[in-house]
Amino acid sequence: MVNKELLLPFLLISFLFIVVLTIVLYKIMWMRLDAMIKKNKEDEERTGKSVLEQKTEEKE
């Protein structure tokens, strides 16, 4: 029925594939999250600067 000689290598290769796939997906998601954080920080800086500019213009 099942070739016992090939079962262990098959399971090890399957496990290795799952580990590699998990690492790749983790890296992709980490890079996307990092990009989103940087974009939000840049947006906050731009918004903060424009708000400060508007406040200084109003005071003058």
Buried (B, 14 or more C-beta within 10 A) or exposed (E): EEEEEEEEEEEEEEEEEEEEEEEEEEEEEEEEEEEEEEEEEEEEEEEEEEEEEEEEEEEE
